[in-house]
């Protein structure tokens, strides 16, 4: 039987994942500021401004997403509005290859279930890392489907293991998938991942009927 991670280890892995995601945009932001300070060429300054703007937007999107999906965002209530999750996820998807199609209804849902949905949406984007890909989040609130469509779709064994709650050799990159598995299992549900063909990966998260909370 697989032994769950202790909370401190899980927190450390999530922190490592977030820091890894932020290193590039924050580094680019710093580089852009240096150019603005040291360069006199108007064209170089214009490019630096673009870099600063993009890096700032990406950093804010990642932190906003992480606050809700990893942390205690919405901690003072038992439910989270799916529209809030949609907005945070959509902003993050502006900085990945895949385009997000969010088709879940606007509704307040149990907080842990929303976090699980967001974390699965995050890791599914890595299954289609090429431009022109899409990730569709749809289905019902009892059976949420994630369909990643694009060239050279892939479903890594490490992702399958993390989504099933396995902790052996769990890397920071796969921690959101493991967190999703913990949250779904806590709700009494299951996660199933499948490589349908070389252009499609599907992940399905099922939740018990009582997981749906009326707005």
N, C-alpha and C positions, 0 to 999 in steps of 0.2 A: 504493500500500500504506500502511495506517495505521501511523504510528510510535508505539510504546508510550510511555507516560509514563515519565520517569526517576523513580527511587525517591523522591527528595527532593520532587518536585512531587506525586507521589501521596500521600506522607505529609502534605504541607501541606494538600492538599484534604480528606483524611480528618479532619485536625485541625479544619479549618474546619467541616466537617459536624458533628462532635461538639460543638464549641463552640456552634454554632447551636442544636442540639437541647437543650443544657443551659441556655441563657440564660433561657428562660422559667421552668422549675422552680426554678432557683437564685434568680432574681429574686423569684419568689413566696415562696420560703423566707425571703429577707431581709425582704420586706414583712410576712410573718407574725410574724417576730421583733420587728419594730418595733412592731407593734400590741400584742404581749404586754408590751412594755416601757412603752408610753405610755398604754394604755387601762385604764380602771377598770371599764368595763361588762363584766359576766360573759358576756353574749351575744357581744359582740365578741371577747372572749378565747377563747370556745369555737370560734367560727368561725376565728379565727387558728390555733388548735391543729389544726383539721382541715386548714387550708391547709398548715401546716408538715408534718404527717404525709404528706399526698398528695404534696407537692413533694419531700420526702425520699425517699419510695418511688420516685417517677418518676426522680429523679436516680440513685439506686442501680441501678435497673433498666437505665438507659441505659449507665452506666459498666460494669456487669457484662457486658452484651451486647457493648459495644465492646471490652472487654478480650479477649474470646474471638473475636469476628468480625473485628476490625480489627487487634488487637495480637498479643502473644506469649503469650497464654493457652495453657497446655498445652505450652509451648515445649520441655519436657524429654522429650517423647515424640513418636513419629511418628503416633500416633492420638489421637483424642478420642472419648469416649463420647457417642453421640448423645443419651443422656438428659440430659447436662449442657447440650448445645446446646438441647434441648427446653425445659428449665427456664429458661434465660436468655432464650430467645425468648418463652416464655409470659409471663414477668414483664414484658417490654417491651410485649407486646400488651395488657396490662391498661390501657395508657395511649394506645391508638389506638382508632379506631372499630370496626375489624373484630375478630371473635372468631377465635382460632386453633384449628384442628383439626389436630393433629400425629399422623400415622398411620405414620410411619417406624418400623421395628423397633428395639428396644434393641440396640445393637451398637457396637463400636469401629470407627471408620472413619478413613481417612487424614485427617490434620489439615486440609490445604488444602481437601479436599472438604467437610468440615464447615463451614469458614469460608464457602465458596461458598454452601452451602445456607442458612446464616444470613443472609448478605447479600442473597440473593434474597428470602428471607422478609421481610426488612426493607422492601425497595423495593416489593414486591407489595402491601403494606398500603396504599400511597398510591394504588393503582389503584381502591380502593373506600373512599373517604373518608367515607361516610355510615353512620350508626348502623344496626345490623341486618345488617351485612355479615359475611361469613366468608372466611377464607383457610385452605384445606386443603393441607397438605404431606404428600404420600403417594407412592404408586408403589413402585418398587424402588430399591435403592441404586445400580443401574446407570442407572436412568431416573427421576429424581426429578421429580414433578409438583407445581406450585403452581397452585391454582385459586382465584381471587379472585371471589367471588360477591356481588353487591349492586347496589342501585339506582345508575344513572348511572355504571356502570363505565367506566374510561378507561385508555387505553394511550398515553402521550405518546411522541412521536417521539424526544424526548431520552432516554427510558428505553430504547427500542428500540436507539438508537445506542450507549448506554453498555453494554447487555448484549451487544452485538456487538463491543465492544472499541474503538469509535471514540473518539478523543480530541479531535476538533475541538469547541471551545466547551463542553468538559466543565465542568459546574458542581459545586460541592461536594455539593449535594443528590443528584446522580447518581453520585457517586464509589463508593458501595457496589456499585452495579450494575456499574460498570467493574471494580472489584476482583474481583467474582464472575466476570466474563468472563475475566480474567487467570488466575484460579485454575483455572477449568474448562478453558481452553485448555492450561494447563500439564499438566493431568491427561490431555490427549488427548481431551477431550470437546467438546460443543457446547451452546449455549443457543438455544432458540427461543421467541419470545413472540408471542402472538396475541390480538387482541380478537375473541372469539367472537361476542358480541352486546353489546347495551347494558347487560347485567347480568352479564357474565362475561369475565374475562381469564384466560388460561392461560399459564404459563411452564414449559418443560420443560428440565431440565438432564441431559444424558447423560454418563455416565462409563464408561471402559473397565472390563471385568469385573474386572481386577486391583485396581481401586479399593476393592473390598470386602475388609475384613480381618476375619478371624474373631476373636470375643471371647476 
